[in-house]
Amino acid sequence: FALHQNRDFGRGVKNCVHESMIPEWMDLIVWGHEHECNIEPTESVVGTFRITQPGSSVATSLTSGEAVKKQVGILEIRNNQFRLEPVPLTQVRSFVMGELSLNNYTPESNNGDDPLLDPEDLNIDKKVSALLEEEVQILIHEAREKTKELHIDAQRRGNTILLQKDLNDSYGDDDDDD
């Protein structure tokens, strides 16, 4: 059964479909509309059917759920049995997410040591910018590594769509890009 509607993640009684609303005789629900990829079938809350949530194939919003590995699935059905084989997507733009709290750089968080950020410092804006730039560089590195892993995985799986030129363009000398 394919369903394209919000799932009950605390959205209220009328803003979603609750699993208890689905007839017990169903075997598999393919739950659309939700963006996070949970391709592996899981037991429903009511325990009488399984749910797969393929999610969106590309990042469509800036949430942590969009940073998970994107996958699709091949569903095989024989009589009253089914099997869903996950297939990782290899041509998805890498998406990573980080969090930086300036509260971690105050005198209170440094056990009385000199604070990394002092609101009275005339150069605080430059220090905050440096912290943010460092975090962004870390995220860029993570995204590049994630993309390399996708390309390597695609090659292992025999995906010949990737050309050597693509890899060279993506991972050649990128010192000029920073």
C-alpha positions as CSV (number, residue, x, y, z in Angstrom):
1,F,0.0,0.0,0.0
2,A,1.5,3.4,-1.0
3,L,0.6,6.3,1.2
4,H,1.6,9.9,0.6
5,Q,0.9,11.8,3.8
6,N,2.5,13.0,7.0
7,R,3.4,10.4,9.6
8,D,2.5,10.8,13.2
9,F,5.6,12.3,14.7
10,G,3.7,14.4,17.3
11,R,2.0,16.6,14.7
12,G,-1.5,16.4,16.3
13,V,-4.6,14.3,15.6
14,K,-5.6,16.0,12.4
15,N,-2.3,16.8,10.7
16,C,-1.2,13.3,9.9
17,V,-2.1,9.6,9.4
18,H,-1.7,7.5,12.5
19,E,-0.5,3.9,12.0
20,S,-3.5,2.8,13.9
21,M,-5.7,4.1,11.0
22,I,-4.2,1.6,8.6
23,P,-6.0,-1.8,8.3
24,E,-4.3,-4.7,10.0
25,W,-4.4,-6.9,6.9
26,M,-1.9,-4.7,5.1
27,D,1.6,-6.3,4.8
28,L,3.8,-3.3,3.6
29,I,3.2,0.4,3.6
30,V,5.4,2.5,1.4
31,W,5.2,5.9,3.2
32,G,5.8,8.8,0.9
33,H,5.8,12.5,1.7
34,E,8.3,12.3,4.5
35,H,11.8,13.5,3.5
36,E,14.0,11.4,5.7
37,C,15.2,8.1,4.1
38,N,14.3,5.0,6.2
39,I,14.3,2.5,3.5
40,E,14.7,-0.7,5.6
41,P,11.2,-2.0,6.5
42,T,10.4,-1.6,10.2
43,E,7.6,-3.0,12.3
44,S,4.6,-0.7,12.7
45,V,3.5,0.6,16.1
46,V,0.4,-1.7,15.9
47,G,2.7,-4.6,14.9
48,T,0.7,-6.1,12.1
49,F,2.5,-4.6,9.1
50,R,5.9,-3.2,8.1
51,I,6.7,0.3,6.9
52,T,9.3,1.6,4.5
53,Q,9.9,5.3,4.1
54,P,12.1,6.0,1.0
55,G,12.3,9.7,1.6
56,S,13.3,12.2,-1.0
57,S,16.1,11.3,-3.4
58,V,17.8,14.7,-2.9
59,A,18.1,17.1,0.0
60,T,15.1,19.4,-0.1
61,S,15.5,21.2,3.3
62,L,18.2,22.0,5.7
63,T,17.5,19.4,8.4
64,S,19.6,16.6,9.9
65,G,17.2,14.0,8.4
66,E,18.4,15.2,4.9
67,A,22.0,14.5,5.7
68,V,21.5,10.7,5.9
69,K,22.6,8.5,3.0
70,K,19.9,8.6,0.3
71,Q,18.7,5.2,-1.0
72,V,16.0,3.7,-3.1
73,G,14.8,0.1,-2.9
74,I,14.0,-2.8,-5.2
75,L,10.9,-4.5,-4.0
76,E,10.5,-8.2,-4.8
77,I,7.1,-9.9,-4.2
78,R,6.4,-13.6,-4.4
79,N,3.0,-14.9,-3.2
80,N,2.5,-13.3,0.2
81,Q,6.3,-12.7,0.9
82,F,8.3,-9.6,0.1
83,R,11.9,-8.5,0.2
84,L,13.2,-4.9,-0.2
85,E,16.8,-4.5,-1.3
86,P,18.2,-1.1,-0.5
87,V,20.2,0.6,-3.3
88,P,22.3,3.6,-2.3
89,L,22.1,6.5,-4.6
90,T,25.5,7.6,-5.9
91,Q,24.8,10.8,-7.7
92,V,23.4,12.8,-4.8
93,R,25.0,16.0,-3.8
94,S,26.7,15.6,-0.4
95,F,24.9,17.3,2.4
96,V,26.4,17.6,5.9
97,M,25.2,19.5,8.9
98,G,27.0,20.9,11.9
99,E,26.2,22.9,14.9
100,L,28.3,25.6,16.7
101,S,27.1,27.1,19.9
102,L,28.9,30.4,20.9
103,N,27.8,29.6,24.5
104,N,30.7,27.0,24.5
105,Y,33.2,29.9,24.1
106,T,32.2,31.9,27.2
107,P,34.1,32.3,30.5
108,E,31.5,30.0,32.2
109,S,32.2,27.1,29.7
110,N,35.9,27.4,30.1
111,N,36.1,26.7,33.8
112,G,37.3,30.2,34.7
113,D,40.1,30.2,32.1
114,D,40.4,33.2,29.8
115,P,37.3,33.1,27.5
116,L,37.7,32.5,23.8
117,L,35.0,35.1,23.2
118,D,34.6,38.1,25.3
119,P,31.6,40.3,24.5
120,E,33.6,43.3,25.5
121,D,36.4,42.5,23.0
122,L,36.4,45.1,20.1
123,N,37.4,42.3,17.7
124,I,34.7,39.8,18.7
125,D,33.2,39.9,15.2
126,K,36.5,38.8,13.7
127,K,36.9,36.0,16.3
128,V,33.3,34.7,15.7
129,S,33.9,34.9,11.9
130,A,37.1,32.8,12.4
131,L,35.3,30.2,14.5
132,L,32.5,30.0,11.9
133,E,35.0,29.8,9.0
134,E,36.8,26.9,10.8
135,E,33.6,25.0,11.2
136,V,32.6,25.6,7.6
137,Q,36.0,24.3,6.4
138,I,35.4,21.1,8.5
139,L,32.0,20.6,7.0
140,I,33.4,21.1,3.5
141,H,36.0,18.5,4.2
142,E,33.3,16.1,5.5
143,A,31.2,16.7,2.4
144,R,34.1,16.0,0.0
145,E,35.0,12.8,1.9
146,K,31.3,11.7,1.8
147,T,31.2,12.4,-2.0
148,K,34.5,10.4,-2.5
149,E,33.0,7.5,-0.6
150,L,29.9,7.6,-2.8
151,H,32.0,7.5,-6.0
152,I,34.2,4.7,-4.6
153,D,31.1,2.7,-3.7
154,A,29.6,3.3,-7.2
155,Q,32.8,2.0,-8.8
156,R,32.7,-1.1,-6.5
157,R,29.1,-1.8,-7.6
158,G,30.1,-1.5,-11.2
159,N,28.4,1.8,-11.9
160,T,30.2,2.8,-15.1
161,I,28.3,6.0,-15.4
162,L,31.0,7.7,-13.4
163,L,33.8,8.8,-15.7
164,Q,37.4,9.4,-14.7
165,K,37.0,13.0,-15.8
166,D,34.2,13.4,-13.2
167,L,36.5,12.2,-10.5
168,N,39.3,14.4,-11.7
169,D,37.0,17.4,-11.8
170,S,35.7,16.7,-8.3
171,Y,39.0,15.7,-6.6
172,G,41.8,17.2,-8.6
173,D,43.8,20.0,-7.2
174,D,41.2,22.0,-5.3
175,D,43.5,24.4,-3.4
176,D,42.2,27.2,-5.6
177,D,38.6,26.5,-4.7
178,D,39.0,27.3,-0.9
